[in-house]
Amino acid sequence: MTNSTRESAEGDFSPVIFCDFDGTITQLDVTDQILTQLAHPSWREIEQEWMMGLIGSRECLERQIALVDAPVEELHAVVDEVPIDPDFKAFCQYSRKNRLPLYILSDGFDYVIRRVLKRAGVDRQFRSSLFASGLRLEGRRLFPSFPHSPEPCSHGCATCKEGLIRRLRDGRQPVIFVGDGMSDRFAVEVADLVFAKRHLLAHCRENGIACHAFETFKDLQVTLEKLRAPAPAGRFGQAMMAVS
């Protein structure tokens, strides 16, 4: 537990939740599915450059998405087959009911994300709380843009999650981050409470970053309910210790 989380445990519990999209809200990485099915196989070589830290995710996506050559109908077919976390819709309802700010921060593409959110029936909740890369479709080609990758970004991210968290947290605490991949590794450095799985979970454990392993958004909801419950040792003290 970080200092700010510890302070929050003893005072008002006013969290703000930032969530990755690919592999977190969805059960598969949508961008990887698009590339696997619709792009030239050389996209994997570019992926390896990113995994090795030779390039940032912005350059990685720019070069990879240029390899996609498919009609929009095929793009939609791939996107529409990607399964969504079965508990995400219920978690959105929970966050609205309890007035917990919920943001999506993603290196992925807004066009794709909004299509998935609409299928899940939660697109209206994220009209102004989705921050992702842009995507323009022209014929069989896709053209990316990066409105949330300000200069300077020392990591070369497609979407600067760390910077967005600092700007959007609005003094609330704890800052909660939910993610699954290596594109989330800089975001966890400015979070008070981290929920992680897959590559992000391994990264946190290897680097001594406190986190909670999770499988679905039901796990998050259960933990938040414990944190929000009144506790004798400071309003939230015992609850924080119980889930830490």
Backbone torsions as a table, in degrees:
resi	resn	phi	psi	omega
1	MET	NA	130.4	180.0
2	THR	-80.4	169.5	-179.2
3	ASN	-58.8	-44.6	-177.6
4	SER	-65.2	-34.1	177.1
5	THR	-69.0	-38.0	179.6
6	ARG	-64.2	-40.6	177.9
7	GLU	-63.9	-42.2	180.0
8	SER	-63.9	-33.6	-179.4
9	ALA	-65.0	-25.6	-177.5
10	GLU	-99.3	-4.5	-179.7
11	GLY	-131.3	-139.8	-179.8
12	ASP	-73.8	135.5	176.8
13	PHE	-98.5	102.4	-174.7
14	SER	-131.0	72.0	-172.2
15	PRO	-76.0	159.0	168.6
16	VAL	-129.5	136.9	-171.5
17	ILE	-114.1	126.4	176.1
18	PHE	-116.0	131.2	-171.6
19	CYS	-131.7	132.6	170.4
20	ASP	-68.6	165.8	-179.4
21	PHE	-109.5	-65.8	-174.1
22	ASP	-64.3	120.2	179.4
23	GLY	80.7	-4.1	179.0
24	THR	-112.3	-61.3	172.6
25	ILE	-77.1	-41.0	172.1
26	THR	-90.1	157.7	-179.6
27	GLN	-85.9	-13.7	174.4
28	LEU	-128.5	158.8	175.6
29	ASP	-76.6	112.5	-175.0
30	VAL	-63.9	-42.6	-180.0
31	THR	-60.7	-42.5	178.1
32	ASP	-63.1	-36.7	178.8
33	GLN	-65.8	-41.3	177.8
34	ILE	-61.9	-45.8	-178.7
35	LEU	-67.2	-41.9	-179.1
36	THR	-61.1	-41.4	-173.4
37	GLN	-93.1	-24.6	-170.9
38	LEU	-123.2	-5.9	-175.7
39	ALA	-109.7	162.3	173.3
40	HIS	-62.5	140.7	-176.3
41	PRO	-57.0	-16.9	-179.3
42	SER	-66.6	-6.6	177.0
43	TRP	-61.1	-27.8	-178.8
44	ARG	-69.2	-31.6	177.2
45	GLU	-65.8	-39.1	177.4
46	ILE	-66.3	-38.8	177.9
47	GLU	-58.8	-40.9	179.9
48	GLN	-64.8	-36.9	176.7
49	GLU	-60.5	-41.6	179.0
50	TRP	-67.5	-45.5	-178.9
51	MET	-60.7	-31.9	179.9
52	MET	-83.4	-3.7	178.8
53	GLY	81.8	14.7	-178.1
54	LEU	-80.1	-26.3	178.0
55	ILE	-137.6	160.9	175.9
56	GLY	-86.3	172.0	-177.2
57	SER	-69.4	-25.4	177.6
58	ARG	-65.3	-51.9	178.5
59	GLU	-62.2	-39.4	179.2
60	CYS	-57.2	-50.9	-178.1
61	LEU	-68.5	-38.3	178.4
62	GLU	-57.3	-46.6	-177.4
63	ARG	-73.8	-36.8	-178.3
64	GLN	-70.5	-45.2	-175.0
65	ILE	-68.2	-22.4	176.0
66	ALA	-68.3	-14.8	-179.1
67	LEU	-89.8	-4.9	179.4
68	VAL	-79.4	132.6	178.6
69	ASP	-141.5	95.2	-175.7
70	ALA	-163.2	151.3	175.7
71	PRO	-70.8	159.1	-176.4
72	VAL	-59.8	-31.8	-179.9
73	GLU	-62.3	-38.2	178.4
74	GLU	-70.8	-37.8	176.2
75	LEU	-59.6	-48.7	-179.8
76	HIS	-60.8	-39.5	-179.1
77	ALA	-62.4	-41.3	178.3
78	VAL	-65.2	-48.0	-177.5
79	VAL	-62.2	-40.9	-174.7
80	ASP	-72.6	-11.9	178.5
81	GLU	-91.5	-10.0	-175.9
82	VAL	-76.4	123.0	-179.0
83	PRO	-73.3	149.6	-178.9
84	ILE	-106.5	149.1	174.7
85	ASP	-51.0	124.8	-174.7
86	PRO	-63.3	-19.0	-177.4
87	ASP	-105.4	5.3	-175.7
88	PHE	-68.4	-42.7	-179.7
89	LYS	-60.7	-43.4	178.4
90	ALA	-63.9	-36.2	178.7
91	PHE	-67.5	-37.3	175.7
92	CYS	-61.0	-43.0	177.8
93	GLN	-63.6	-40.6	178.2
94	TYR	-61.8	-44.7	-179.0
95	SER	-65.1	-39.0	177.6
96	ARG	-65.5	-46.0	-178.2
97	LYS	-59.6	-37.3	-176.7
98	ASN	-100.0	9.3	177.0
99	ARG	54.5	46.3	177.2
100	LEU	-100.4	113.9	179.4
101	PRO	-57.9	131.6	-177.5
102	LEU	-130.4	118.0	-178.9
103	TYR	-116.7	147.7	169.7
104	ILE	-106.8	124.3	176.2
105	LEU	-119.1	122.1	-173.6
106	SER	-147.2	142.1	168.1
107	ASP	-71.9	-20.0	-178.6
108	GLY	-67.7	-175.2	-168.4
109	PHE	-103.6	131.9	-175.6
110	ASP	-56.4	-39.8	-179.6
111	TYR	-57.4	-45.7	-179.0
112	VAL	-69.4	-46.3	-176.4
113	ILE	-62.4	-44.1	-179.2
114	ARG	-65.2	-33.4	177.2
115	ARG	-64.8	-42.5	178.8
116	VAL	-67.3	-43.3	179.9
117	LEU	-62.6	-37.2	177.8
118	LYS	-64.7	-41.1	177.4
119	ARG	-61.6	-34.1	179.7
120	ALA	-80.7	-11.0	179.5
121	GLY	79.8	23.7	-178.1
122	VAL	-126.9	13.7	-174.3
123	ASP	-62.2	-34.5	-178.1
124	ARG	-65.1	-30.6	-179.4
125	GLN	-66.3	-21.9	-174.2
126	PHE	-113.6	25.8	178.7
127	ARG	-57.8	-38.9	-177.7
128	SER	-122.6	12.3	-177.8
129	SER	-125.6	25.6	173.3
130	LEU	-112.2	126.4	179.3
131	PHE	-127.0	111.3	-173.5
132	ALA	-151.6	176.0	174.2
133	SER	-71.0	151.4	177.5
134	GLY	-89.7	160.7	178.7
135	LEU	-148.2	128.3	176.6
136	ARG	-115.9	133.0	-179.5
137	LEU	-103.0	128.3	175.7
138	GLU	-136.0	105.0	-177.7
139	GLY	62.0	-122.7	-179.6
140	ARG	-95.4	6.0	-175.1
141	ARG	-113.0	153.3	178.9
142	LEU	-118.9	136.6	-178.1
143	PHE	-125.1	114.6	-176.6
144	PRO	-86.3	159.4	169.7
145	SER	-141.7	161.3	-171.9
146	PHE	-134.3	76.0	-175.9
147	PRO	-70.3	-14.5	-178.3
148	HIS	-118.5	36.1	176.7
149	SER	-124.0	70.9	-173.7
150	PRO	-70.7	155.7	172.9
151	GLU	-94.8	141.2	-5.9
152	PRO	-87.8	142.1	171.6
153	CYS	-121.6	106.9	-172.9
154	SER	-64.1	-20.2	-178.2
155	HIS	-94.4	-10.6	-179.3
156	GLY	67.6	34.0	-175.9
157	CYS	-74.7	147.2	174.5
158	ALA	-67.4	-39.6	173.0
159	THR	-130.7	121.5	-176.3
160	CYS	-80.9	88.9	-176.5
161	LYS	-65.8	-39.7	178.9
162	GLU	-58.9	-47.7	-179.7
163	GLY	-65.2	-39.4	178.8
164	LEU	-64.7	-40.8	178.4
165	ILE	-61.4	-45.1	179.7
166	ARG	-61.2	-35.9	-177.4
167	ARG	-79.9	-34.6	-171.1
168	LEU	-96.3	-11.5	-174.4
169	ARG	-64.7	-28.3	172.6
170	ASP	54.8	38.2	175.9
171	GLY	77.9	0.5	-178.8
172	ARG	-79.2	151.7	175.4
173	GLN	-154.0	148.7	2.5
174	PRO	-78.1	156.7	170.7
175	VAL	-84.5	121.1	-178.7
176	ILE	-107.1	131.0	176.1
177	PHE	-122.4	137.9	-177.8
178	VAL	-124.9	122.2	-178.2
179	GLY	-159.5	177.8	-176.3
180	ASP	-138.1	-13.3	-168.9
181	GLY	-128.5	-179.7	-178.0
182	MET	-70.1	-21.1	176.8
183	SER	-70.8	-7.4	-179.9
184	ASP	-98.8	-1.8	-170.2
185	ARG	-67.5	-24.7	178.2
186	PHE	-84.8	-28.4	178.8
187	ALA	-65.1	-37.4	-176.6
188	VAL	-66.4	-19.1	-179.2
189	GLU	-70.5	-18.8	179.8
190	VAL	-115.3	14.3	178.4
191	ALA	-100.7	152.1	176.7
192	ASP	-92.5	-31.3	-176.7
193	LEU	-137.1	122.2	-174.1
194	VAL	-116.8	131.6	170.3
195	PHE	-111.3	124.9	-171.7
196	ALA	-138.0	153.0	170.2
197	LYS	-146.2	170.2	178.8
198	ARG	49.6	-128.4	-173.1
199	HIS	-61.7	-36.9	-179.7
200	LEU	-68.6	-38.4	177.6
201	LEU	-60.8	-44.5	178.5
202	ALA	-63.0	-41.9	179.2
203	HIS	-60.7	-45.2	-179.2
204	CYS	-63.0	-43.8	-178.8
205	ARG	-67.0	-38.7	179.9
206	GLU	-68.8	-27.0	-175.7
207	ASN	-109.2	13.2	175.3
208	GLY	66.8	31.0	178.8
209	ILE	-95.4	120.1	-179.0
210	ALA	-62.1	133.9	179.6
211	CYS	-157.6	165.0	174.2
212	HIS	-110.7	126.5	173.8
213	ALA	-72.6	141.8	177.5
214	PHE	-142.7	159.5	176.6
215	GLU	-112.1	-48.2	179.7
216	THR	-133.6	172.0	-179.0
217	PHE	-69.4	-12.4	172.8
218	LYS	-63.5	-37.0	178.0
219	ASP	-61.1	-40.1	178.4
220	LEU	-64.4	-45.4	-177.1
221	GLN	-61.8	-42.3	179.2
222	VAL	-61.0	-43.8	179.9
223	THR	-66.0	-42.8	179.3
224	LEU	-64.1	-35.7	177.7
225	GLU	-64.9	-36.4	175.8
226	LYS	-65.6	-41.7	-178.4
227	LEU	-67.6	-32.5	-177.4
228	ARG	-82.3	-15.0	-177.8
229	ALA	-72.0	136.7	177.8
230	PRO	-58.7	141.1	179.0
231	ALA	-134.6	141.3	-177.1
232	PRO	-59.7	-39.4	-175.7
233	ALA	-84.9	79.1	-171.4
234	GLY	74.5	152.9	-171.7
235	ARG	-58.8	-37.4	-175.6
236	PHE	-122.8	4.2	-173.8
237	GLY	-57.8	-51.8	-177.1
238	GLN	-66.2	-37.1	-179.4
239	ALA	-64.0	-42.0	179.8
240	MET	-63.2	-41.3	-179.7
241	MET	-66.8	-31.1	-177.5
242	ALA	-70.1	-30.6	-176.7
243	VAL	-102.4	-4.0	-177.6
244	SER	-78.5	NA	NA
